[in-house]
């Protein structure tokens, strides 16, 4: 599972791993070859008065390729796509391919987990996490992408 960790002082909605993991995996993919490579979309996280917004840059996918779920205090986003082209094509250079990724984000206690919603448009998966009173949360569910 591919995860990153931002300093919680800068962002309350922190991903659940380390920047070192991301750098190491990217470096190893480059060194060891594309057969081991996975993609990891870049993420923007915005906090405002009424909600948190997570945006993942993931062009070339369909909304049905994504799996989003909430488990306890984590939001999990994953894609698992098998490369159908195989090695039958004679690439001179290949810098992209459909691949799998998984990211997990810690959900702050002020998020209404029952109201989390997601949209996928123009290559960006946008997940809205509205804020509420911490006593009214549902901590496990699957999220549909509109």
C-alpha positions in Angstrom: 0.0 0.0 0.0 1.4 3.4 -1.0 1.0 6.1 1.7 2.5 9.5 2.5 2.7 11.4 5.8 2.4 15.2 6.0 3.3 17.0 9.2 0.1 17.1 11.3 1.0 20.7 12.3 0.4 21.8 8.7 -2.6 19.6 7.9 -5.2 18.0 10.2 -6.2 15.5 7.5 -2.9 13.7 7.3 -2.2 10.7 5.2 -1.2 7.6 7.1 2.4 6.8 6.2 5.7 8.5 5.4 7.2 10.7 2.7 10.2 8.4 2.8 8.0 5.5 1.7 6.8 7.5 -1.3 10.4 8.5 -2.3 11.7 5.1 -1.8 9.0 3.4 -3.8 9.4 5.8 -6.7 13.1 5.5 -6.7 13.0 1.7 -6.6 10.5 1.6 -9.4 12.8 3.6 -11.6 15.9 1.6 -10.6 14.3 -1.9 -10.8 12.2 -1.3 -13.9 8.6 -0.6 -14.8 7.4 -4.1 -14.0 7.4 -3.2 -10.4 6.2 0.4 -10.9 2.9 1.6 -9.4 1.5 5.0 -9.8 0.7 7.3 -7.0 -1.4 10.3 -7.8 -0.5 13.7 -6.5 -2.8 14.9 -3.7 -4.1 18.4 -2.7 -5.9 18.7 0.6 -7.8 21.9 1.4 -9.4 22.8 4.8 -12.1 25.4 5.1 -14.8 26.3 7.6 -17.3 23.7 6.5 -15.3 20.8 5.1 -12.0 19.2 4.0 -11.5 18.5 0.3 -9.1 15.9 -1.0 -8.2 16.1 -4.7 -6.3 13.2 -6.4 -4.9 13.8 -9.9 -5.6 10.5 -11.6 -6.2 11.1 -15.3 -7.2 8.3 -17.7 -9.3 6.4 -15.3 -13.0 5.8 -15.0 -14.9 6.5 -11.8 -15.7 2.8 -11.6 -11.9 2.1 -11.3 -11.8 3.7 -7.9 -12.7 2.0 -4.6 -13.3 4.4 -1.7 -14.2 3.3 1.8 -14.1 4.5 5.4 -12.9 2.1 8.0 -12.8 3.4 11.6 -10.9 6.7 11.3 -9.3 6.1 7.9 -10.4 7.0 4.4 -9.0 4.5 1.9 -8.7 5.2 -1.8 -7.5 2.5 -4.2 -7.4 1.6 -7.9 -6.5 -1.9 -9.2 -6.1 -2.0 -13.0 -4.5 -4.8 -14.9 -2.4 -3.7 -17.9 -4.2 -5.4 -20.8 -1.6 -4.5 -23.5 1.0 -6.9 -22.1 4.4 -7.0 -23.8 3.0 -7.6 -27.3 3.5 -4.0 -28.3 7.0 -2.9 -29.3 7.4 0.2 -27.2 10.5 2.4 -27.9 9.7 4.4 -24.8 7.0 3.8 -22.2 6.6 6.3 -19.4 3.0 5.6 -18.4 0.7 2.6 -18.0 -2.4 1.7 -16.1 -1.3 0.5 -12.7 -2.6 0.1 -9.1 -2.4 2.5 -6.2 -3.7 2.8 -2.7 -3.7 5.8 -0.3 -5.1 6.1 3.2 -5.9 9.3 5.0 -6.6 9.8 8.7 -10.1 11.3 9.2 -10.3 14.1 11.8 -12.9 13.6 14.5 -14.9 16.6 13.2 -15.8 14.9 9.9 -19.3 13.7 9.2 -18.3 10.3 7.8 -21.9 9.5 6.7 -21.8 12.6 4.5 -18.5 12.0 2.7 -19.0 12.3 -1.1 -16.8 11.9 -4.1 -16.9 13.0 -7.8 -14.5 12.2 -10.6 -14.2 14.8 -13.4 -11.5 15.8 -15.9 -9.0 13.3 -14.3 -9.4 14.6 -10.8 -11.1 12.6 -8.0 -12.5 15.1 -5.5 -13.6 13.8 -2.1 -15.6 16.2 0.2 -15.4 15.5 3.9 -18.0 17.8 5.6 -17.5 18.8 9.3 -20.0 18.1 12.0 -20.3 17.5 15.8 -18.0 14.6 16.7 -20.7 12.7 18.5 -22.8 12.0 15.3 -20.3 10.0 13.2 -20.7 6.6 11.4 -17.2 5.2 11.1 -17.5 2.4 8.6 -19.1 2.6 5.1 -18.5 2.4 1.3 -18.6 5.7 -0.7 -20.1 5.9 -4.1 -18.5 8.1 -6.7 -20.8 10.4 -8.7 
